[in-house]
Amino acid sequence: MKLTTAGESHGKALVAIVEGLPAHLRIDEEQINTELALRQSGYGRGGRQKIERDKAEILTGVRNGETLGSPVTLCIYNKDFANWESCMGSGVCDEGVMAQKRLTKVRPGHADLTGVLKFDQIDARNVLERASARETAIRVAAGSLYKQYLAQLGVEIGGYVKEICGIVDENTYTFEQIRLSKTTQTGMLDSQTETRAIEKISALKTEGDTAGGVVEIRVKGLKSGFGSVMTYAEKLDAQLAQGLMSIQAVKGVSVGAGFAVGKKSGKDIHDEIFYDEKKGYYRTTNRAGGIEGGMSNGEEIILSVAMKPIPTLMKGLQTVDYTTKQQTVAAAERSDVCAVFALEIIAEAVVAQVLASAVKARLGGDTIEQVQARYNELP
């Protein structure tokens, strides 16, 4: 499995090439676009979501609703490109408009300053356009393909928002309960906690500030043995952490009990193992989060993902204009106040990508029927 994405935030389109899907996988385009709509949802989203209404187009690799086994190409056209074409087109641009749109008041917490220094740019827009979380739209579209692949094996991915700007849902939920997270305004499941979170987001919007948060991602139905203990690069938890850390604004990832493992003794952390003739090997706790020794152990995979507050504040932070070296206030781009709900959708897509790659690495298969047969033979 291989995923390549391309495209700029205000460019013509976002594109993904998905390699490695087997032939005969039925593709539900409506499911792709449902995932894209969810990514644009959530209390605290900004004006861009009203412009785009993302919809993915399948350009290659699918015929009559089924994959061919060749690379699948997805495309999302940016409607806002019409307002930026004079300075974001691939041909000769309008120098006056480019000068007007040039960003030199770099934003703390963003890729602006480090990027212009690394790539020797005079306009931070040449960096921020790719650094923007807009790129995650095409990853969500690709993630839907991976989810549909995994669903053929009985593997399901879900999640919910656990925390927004210090307001935490302390409850524990079953996998069936977290399916309801997509029906709430924030992705939170507890109504009282959500009310407090909405009040917090509204207050931050008034103040020109932004919110971060934490989401929990769960995977149900993945059998044991995916990933490997033999090399560090094959460890499933390492691959998941890398994938999730690649999401814009993510600053922390943990598996199972996470950092709590450093606060307790072994008897309170390790999951004891039992055996039953009908159930086989099983555990009554899951503090390992479904992964031991870099391999799935058959329990639910549990991942927590922390997102920093969005670095584009409407009341900009102190910074420096890199052309004049003068102290100033950071530039304000159209932005969200809170995108933690979106993070949950994006994180599901990334987890699906990593797990699909792990399945492909272990089982191979030219057709989805071959993959299913090999998966069903596993203990």
C-alpha positions, -999 to 999 in steps of 0.1 A, spaced: 0 0 0 12 35 -8 -5 69 -6 8 100 -23 -10 133 -19 -4 166 -38 -20 200 -40 -21 234 -23 -47 249 0 -58 276 -25 -46 257 -56 -67 242 -83 -72 208 -66 -60 182 -41 -50 148 -55 -42 114 -41 -28 83 -57 -36 51 -38 -14 21 -48 -19 -15 -36 -56 -20 -34 -66 -54 -47 -89 -60 -76 -127 -65 -72 -131 -42 -42 -165 -25 -44 -162 12 -39 -190 33 -24 -185 68 -36 -212 81 -13 -193 68 17 -162 88 6 -182 120 3 -200 113 37 -165 112 53 -156 144 36 -187 161 49 -180 149 84 -145 164 82 -160 198 75 -184 195 104 -181 204 140 -189 235 162 -162 261 157 -154 256 121 -146 287 99 -159 302 67 -139 280 43 -162 251 50 -191 271 36 -172 276 4 -159 242 -4 -185 215 3 -159 189 -6 -166 161 -31 -141 136 -44 -139 125 -80 -124 91 -89 -102 96 -119 -85 62 -123 -83 26 -111 -121 20 -107 -144 6 -134 -181 -2 -129 -177 4 -92 -149 -20 -86 -111 -15 -83 -90 -29 -111 -58 -35 -90 -42 -5 -106 -35 28 -88 -66 47 -78 -65 85 -83 -88 108 -63 -93 145 -69 -110 172 -49 -113 205 -68 -109 236 -47 -139 260 -53 -120 288 -37 -93 286 -65 -115 308 -86 -108 337 -61 -70 329 -62 -62 318 -97 -45 351 -106 -19 345 -80 -20 307 -74 -21 294 -110 7 273 -124 12 297 -153 24 333 -152 6 351 -123 -4 387 -117 26 403 -99 4 429 -84 -20 404 -69 9 382 -57 25 412 -39 -9 420 -23 -14 384 -11 23 380 0 26 368 36 56 381 55 42 385 90 48 348 99 26 330 124 39 314 156 31 277 157 29 275 119 54 264 93 58 299 79 91 311 92 110 278 93 97 270 58 107 303 42 142 299 56 145 263 45 132 268 10 146 303 5 112 319 -2 102 355 -2 66 346 4 54 324 32 24 314 11 47 291 -9 51 272 24 17 276 41 -3 264 11 11 229 15 14 231 53 -23 239 56 -46 213 71 -66 216 39 -44 187 27 -62 164 51 -93 165 29 -77 143 3 -63 120 30 -98 115 43 -110 106 8 -82 81 5 -89 69 41 -124 60 30 -110 36 4 -88 19 31 -118 17 55 -138 -1 28 -110 -25 22 -107 -33 59 -145 -36 63 -143 -66 39 -123 -83 67 -147 -73 95 -124 -45 108 -141 -13 119 -126 20 129 -144 46 151 -137 74 176 -149 103 196 -137 137 210 -125 133 245 -113 168 253 -116 203 240 -94 230 255 -93 215 290 -129 203 291 -127 166 295 -152 137 291 -141 113 319 -165 86 308 -156 52 293 -175 41 263 -181 8 244 -173 7 207 -211 6 199 -216 38 219 -188 58 201 -207 53 168 -230 81 180 -201 107 181 -208 116 144 -243 129 154 -232 155 179 -220 191 174 -185 185 187 -179 148 184 -183 145 222 -206 119 236 -216 133 270 -242 161 265 -232 181 296 -195 180 287 -204 191 252 -225 220 264 -194 233 284 -172 228 254 -195 247 231 -195 276 256 -157 275 257 -154 276 219 -179 305 217 -159 325 242 -126 318 224 -142 330 191 -152 362 208 -116 366 220 -101 359 186 -85 327 201 -85 290 192 -89 256 208 -71 223 207 -82 189 221 -78 152 223 -96 124 204 -97 87 210 -96 63 181 -107 27 184 -102 -3 161 -124 -34 164 -121 -67 147 -84 -68 138 -69 -102 144 -36 -107 162 -2 -107 145 -3 -76 124 29 -56 126 61 -73 137 85 -75 167 114 -83 144 124 -48 132 116 -14 146 102 -3 112 76 -31 113 62 -23 147 25 -15 143 24 11 171 54 29 157 37 30 123 5 43 138 23 69 158 42 81 127 10 83 107 -10 102 133 19 126 140 19 134 103 -15 151 107 -12 189 108 -13 203 144 -10 169 161 16 171 189 10 139 209 0 102 203 -4 75 229 -14 38 228 -37 23 255 -29 36 289 -3 59 273 16 80 298 -2 65 327 21 35 323 49 56 339 28 62 370 18 27 381 35 -6 389 35 -36 366 6 -54 383 -17 -24 376 -6 -20 339 0 -53 322 -30 -72 309 -31 -108 323 -37 -136 298 -64 -163 300 -75 -192 278 -109 -207 269 -116 -234 245 -143 -214 228 -127 -179 230 -91 -190 228 -65 -166 243 -81 -135 258 -75 -107 283 -99 -91 308 -82 -57 306 -68 -37 277 -43 -12 291 -19 -22 262 -44 -7 238 -45 -38 216 -8 -38 207 20 -58 224 56 -60 211 47 -39 181 20 -64 170 -18 -64 173 -30 -89 199 -66 -92 189 -80 -68 214 -94 -34 205 -67 -10 194 -70 22 215 -52 54 204 -53 89 219 -43 119 197 -37 154 209 -41 185 187 -26 219 195 -48 250 192 -49 262 156 -20 286 151 -39 312 130 -55 335 155 -78 363 145 -61 384 171 -26 376 160 3 368 183 36 388 184 60 380 156 85 395 132 81 406 96 109 387 80 114 412 52 119 442 76 129 423 108 105 446 126 83 434 155 46 431 144 14 411 148 11 378 129 -10 377 98 -46 365 101 -58 340 75 -93 327 73 -94 300 100 -113 278 124 -117 283 161 -119 246 168 -113 217 145 -111 188 169 -141 171 155 -123 172 121 -92 157 137 -112 127 148 -123 120 112 -88 126 98 -73 103 125 -97 75 115 -85 79 79 -48 78 88 -53 47 111 -71 30 82 -42 37 59 -17 23 83 -37 -8 91 -45 -15 54 -7 -14 47 -1 -38 76 -27 -62 62 -13 -59 27 23 -66 40 12 -98 58 -15 -112 34 -7 -98 0 -35 -108 -25 -43 -97 -60 -80 -97 -54 -101 -89 -24 -114 -125 -24 -78 -137 -19 -73 -113 10 -105 -124 27 -96 -160 24 -62 -155 38 -75 -134 67 -102 -159 76 -75 -187 78 -57 -167 106 -63 -179 142 
